[in-house]
Amino acid sequence: MSTATAPVASPAPVAALPPGPRLPRLVQTLGFIFAPVRFMEAARRRYGDIVTFGTAFDPEFVMVFEPNLVRAVFQGSGDQLRAGEANAVLEPIVGRRSVLLLDGSEHLRQRRLILPAFHGSSLAGYQRVMRSAADATIDAWPVGEPFALLESMQWLTLDVIVTTVFGVEGDERREELKRRVRAALEPVSRGRGSVALMLLRGRLGAGGAIARFEQRRRELDQLIYEEIARRRVAVDVGEREDVFSMLLRARDEEGHSLSDGELRDELITLLVAGHETTATGLAWTFDLLLHNPRVLARLRDELSREDGDDAYLDAVVKEALRLRPVVPGIGRVVRDAPFQLGEYVIPEGVEINPSIAVMHRRADSYPQPDAFRPERFLEHDAPDTYTWIPFGGGTRRCLGASFALLEMRTVIRRVLERAQLRPVSARPDRMLRRGITQVPRRGVRVVLGRPPKTG
């Protein structure tokens, strides 16, 4: 007579962090502030494609530098890997009901309500606004005098966002909204913006830049809530094509609309994310073009052809975002249970950060990674969604990615059609960490050689 043996359950994986630098947190913090890519690359060479770091702001977090590991993070459950929690540092600016800060079913609800405004026919209708804003910006450039292209692009993209998202009528009200947006962002968009954001998140202190920020945010909120009240009773809200009106009309699966608070947070999110990052991407692209005559000459030639298409222009934009990613990294906080990532099991509460900056410089994905070579995006083995990640990925991929790419293509085309710019410096700008973004240190200073062409 035989006796059946009960199956033995496999032991649950033991949470364990990957290896990483044993340097004091202060030293690692300085590394991330002053030489982030070199610091991360050095750690990757020593410890591998998944490394544990610790800084003054986060004592223990994991960074990922390999496409398959990035895929695992992007495809992980949104309930377990929480991007909203990782974005909590943005709460003082965008508000706690922003789609950027939500997780799980709440995030999916908000995302479904917003997504239609940035795809299909809605997206195609915005190109006229982008072209018009580009023309107005070009016409305002001084001739023969150096100016900062970054600041110019900030006002251009803000004008586009105020028109396409808010649809605010009346020049005076439009200009006041733009002024308040720029004023609210200014205290946290300087070199120490990351520190200011962390202090705001913890509400530590109320002086200096933080006090100015909170006062200016209240002034911006006042205008936005006034506009929400005005728009809710507008008789033409059903016919308007701006994003604001679309969000007012949007209903979730249960027939519920966005509250005033939710509308405010989403509008601020679109204002901030939709203009600051695109402006920086445009400035970087022109900086790279103006310092790479071969690429600039080919792009001008491609754009001048009657039978041409936007393939090379699109490749230029993608290569610029690869070489100069505006946001260098993204995050997911592990919750509910440890998360298996490669050979390691990441404990609950630890944040996982796929590094956009390092991923975009892997020599096995990008031969000659320091070279500005748009042709790599036209080849048969062009980068894929896990090696080119300037907009993140998975269900958390940036909602405005298509909008941003369209705007960059439209503005670049119009500038090259009408203007002849030359760089002030013989070398491209160096990167400066400002808040959560990487901006040109000198703002990409250029000179317009002669008055722009008309038409």
N, C-alpha and C positions, 0 to 999 in steps of 0.2 A: 504494500500500500504506500503510495507516494503522498507526500504532503506538499501543498502549494506554498511557495515562498512569496510573501507579500513584496511588491516592488518597493525598493528603497528610494525615497524621494531625494533628489539632488539638493545639496545644500544651497541656500540662497547666496548669490554672489556677495562678496564682502566689499563694501564701499572702500575704494582706495584712490587717492589722487595720483596723477602722474608726477614725475620728478620735475624739479625746477630750481632756479637760482636760490642759493642760501644767503644771498645778500640781505642786509637790513632793509626794512620796508622803505625807509627814507631814501636809500640809494636807488632802489627800484623805482620809486616815485619820480626821482630826478631823471632816471633813464627814460621813462615814458613821457616826461614833459619835454626834455631837451633833445633826445635822439631816439624816438620811439621805434622806428623801423630798424635801425642798426642794433638797438638793444634786443628787439624781438628776434632778429635774424641770428644774432650771436647765441641766444638761448636755444633757438631751433637747431642750430648746428651742433650744439652740445647735448641737448636733451631729446631731440626728435620733434615730431610733428604735432605733439600735444604736450603742453607745458603748463605747470602751475606757477603763478606769480603771486606776489603780495605787495600792496602799496598802502599808503596812508589812508586812501579812500576805501579800499577793499582788501582785507587781510588775506584773502584766499580766493583766487579765481583761476579758471583754466582757459588757455588760449589755444585755438585750433588753426593749423596751417596746411592742411592737406585736403584735396577735393572730396575723397570718399568720406572723410570725417565730417566735412561741411555738409555733405549730402545727408548724413545720418542726423545731424542737428536740424537741418531744414525740414526733413521728413518726419521728425519726431512729433509726438502728440502735443498740441497746443495747450492742453490741460496740464501736462507735465513739464514742458519746457516753456516758460512764461516770459515772452518778450516784453509784455506790458510792464511787468514788475522790473525788468532790467532797464526799462526806459523811465523809471520813476523820477530820475533826476530832472526830467523835463516838466514835471508837474507844475512848478511855479509859473511856467510860461504858458503851456497849452491847457492846463486844467486836468482834473482827475478823470473826467468823462471823455477825454480825447481817445480816438481809436488807437493812438500810439501807446496808451497806458492800460488798455483793457486786455483781458485774456479770456480764453475759452469761448463760451456761447455769446457773452456780451460783445467780445471783439468781432465775432463773425456777424452778429446782427448789425453793428455799426458799419462794418466793411461792406456788407451787401447794400446798405442804404446809400453809401457814398460812391461805390464803384461805377455805377452807370454814368455818372457825371464826367468821368474821365476816360470813356471809351466810345468807340463807334462814331456815330454822327455828331455826338456832342463834342468829341475831341476835334473832329474835322472843322467844326464851326469856329474854333478858337484861333485858327491860323491867321485869319484876317486881323484880329486884335494884336497878335504877336508881331506881324509885319508892320502894322501902323505904329506900334510902340517903338519898334526898331528904327523906323524912319524919323520919328520925333527925337529920339536919342541922338542919332547920327547928325541931324540938323543942328543940335545944340552943342556939338563938340567945338572947342576952339581950334582955330587953324594956326599951326606953327608953335603952339604952346604945349608943354607936357601936361598930361592929366592922368589920373588913376582910373584905369578901365574897370576895376572892381567896383568902385563906387558908382560909376555910370551904369554898369550892369545891374546893380542892386536897385536903382531907381527904375530901370527899364522893366525888370521882372516884377517889381512891386506894382507898377502900372498895369501890367498884364493881369496879375492876380486880382487886383482891385476891380478890374473890369470883368474878367471872366468868372470870378468867384462871387463877388459882392454885387456887381451890376449897379453900383451906386450912381445915381443920377445927380447932375449938378456939379460943376467944376469945383466950387468952393467946398462942398462936402467930400468930394473925392480927395482933394488935396489935404483936407484936415485928417481924413482917415489915414492917408499915406504918412503924414507927418507923425501921427500918434503911434503908428506901427514902428517906424524907424526910431522914435524916441524911446519906446518901451524896450526895444532890442539893444539899444546902444550900451547900457551899463553892463550887460552880460555878453557882449560880442567883442570885447577887447581881449588882449592877451591872457588876462587872468580870469576869463569867462568861466572856465571849468571850475575854478575854486568858488567863484560867486554862485554858480548853480548848485554846488554841493552845500554851501551855506544856506541858500534859499530853501533847499529841500529840507534841511533840518531846522530852518527858521532860527539860525544862530546869528544873533546880532541884528541890528536894524539901522546901522549907520552907513554913510558913504554910498557906494554903488547899489547896495541892496535896498536902501531906503528910496533912492531915486527910482530904481526899477519898480518897486511896489506902488509908488505914487503914479508913475506913468502907466503901469498896467491898469490901475483903477480908472484912469482917464480914458484909456482905450476901451475898457469894458463898458464904460458909460455910453460911449458912442455906438458900440456894437449892440448893446441891449436896446438902445433907442431905435436902431435900424431894424432889429428883430420885431419890435412892437409895430413899427411903421409898415413893415413888409407883411405882417400877418393880416392886416386889414386892407392891403392893396387889392384893388379889384382886378388887376391884370396879372396876379401872381401865377395863374394857371397857364398863361401864354409866354411868360418870360423864360429865357434860356440860360440865365446865369446859374451857377452852382447853388447859390443861396436859395433861389426859388425852387430849384429841383429838390433840395433837402427839405424845404418846407412841405413840398407835396409828397415826399417819400413816405411809404408805410411799410412796416415789417410784416412778417407772415401772420401776425395776430391783429393787424390793422392799426398798430400804434405808430404815432409820429414821434419825432424828436422833441424833447422838451426845450425850453429856452436855454437851460444850462448846457444841455448836450449840443445844441446848435452853436452856442458861444464857443465851446471847447473845440468843436470841429472846424469852425470858421477860423479860429486862431491857429489851429494846427495847419490848415491849408495856407494861411497867410505866411506863417513862418517857414514851414517846410517847402512851400511852393515858390518862394522867391529867393530866400537867402542861399539855399543850396544850389539852385539853378544859376544864380548870378555868379557864384564862386566857380562852378563848372565852366561857365562861359569865359570868365577871366582866365582860368587855367588853359583853356583850349586856345585862346588867342595868344597867350604867352608862348605856348609850345609851337604854334604855327609860325609866329613871327621870328622865332629862333631856329626854324627848320625850313630854309628856303625851298628845298626839294619838295617837301610835302605841300607847302603853300602853293608852289607853282603848279603841281599836279592838280590840286583841288580847284584852283582858279580855272584851269583848263577844262576839267570835268564839268564845272558849273556853267561854262560858256557854251558848251555843246548843245545844239538844239535837240539832238537825239539822246542826250545823256540822261542819267538817272541820279538818284541820291545815294547810290551804293557807297561811293568813296567818301562822301560827306558823312554818311552814317558811320563809316569805319573810323573817320577822323574823330568824331565825337566819342565813340566807344574807346578808342585808344587813349584819348585824353583822360577819360574817366578811369581807365586802368592805371595810367601812369601817375595821375594826380587825383586819387579818390577823395571826394569832398569829405565824406565821413569814413574814418579809417577802420572802424570795427562795429560789430553789432553784438547783442547779448541775449542770452536766454538763462533764466534762473530755474534750477532744478527743484521741483516740488513733488509732493505725494510719495515718491519712492526714488531710490538711487537710479541713475540713468547709465546704461551700458554704452560706452563710447570707445570703440576700438577694444583694446585689451584692458581698459580701465573701467571702473564703475564709479561714476561721479556722485558724491554724497548729496543728499537733499540740502538745499540752501546755498549751494555753490553756483556761481554764475559761469556759464560757458560762453566764450567770445570767439567766434570765427573772425580772424584778422583779415579784413579786406586788403589792407596795405601790403601785408606779406604775401597773401595769396596771389595778388596781382604782379608779384615780382619773382615768382617761382620760375627758375630757368627751364625746368622740364615742361612747364605749360607755356612759357613765353621765352623762346630763345632770344638772347640779347635783351634781357628784361629792362635795361635802362634806356634802350633806344626808343625813340618815338617813330613807330613804324605801323601806320594804319593798315597796311597791306595784310597784316596777320589776320585781320578780321574778314578778309575776302578769300582766304585760302580754304582748301577742302577740310582741313582739320582746325577750323576756327574755334576759338574758345567757347565753352559751353556754359550752362547755367550754374555750374559748381566751380568754375575757375574764374569767371567774370561775374563779380557780385557787388557792383557799386550800389545797387538798390536792395540788397539783401536777397532773400529767397523764400520759397515755400509760401504758406498762407500769410506770411508777414512781409512779403515783398512790397516795396513802396507802392501805394495806391497811385501816386502821381508819376510813376516812371515813364509811361508813354507820353504824358503831358510834357514832362521835362525834356525828353529826347526830341519831341516835335519842336518845342520852343528853342532848344539849342540849335537844331538844324535851320530853323527859320531865321533866327537872328544872325547866325554865321553867314548864311547865304546872302542876306541883305547887306551886311557890312562889307563883304567882299565884292558885291556888285557895285556899291556906291563909294567906298572909301579906300584910301591908301594910308595904312597905318605903318609906323615903324617904331621899334622898341627904343626906349631911352637907354636901357642897359644892354651891354653886349652878352650878358648871360641871363638865362631864365631866373625868375624869382625863386627864392628859397621858401620852403613851407613853414608856416607859423600855426601852431595849435591855438584856435580861438573858440572857446566853448567846446562843442562836440565836433567842430569842423576843422579842416585844414585849409587855410587861406594863403594867398600870396603875401609874403611879408611886406613888400612895398606897394601892393595893390596893382601890379602890372602897369607901370607907367609907360605911356606911349605918346606919340606925336602924330597928329593928322597933317600930312604934308601939304594938301591943297583942299579947297572946298569940295565937299562931296558931290558926286554926280546927281542930277535930278532924274526923276522918273522911276 
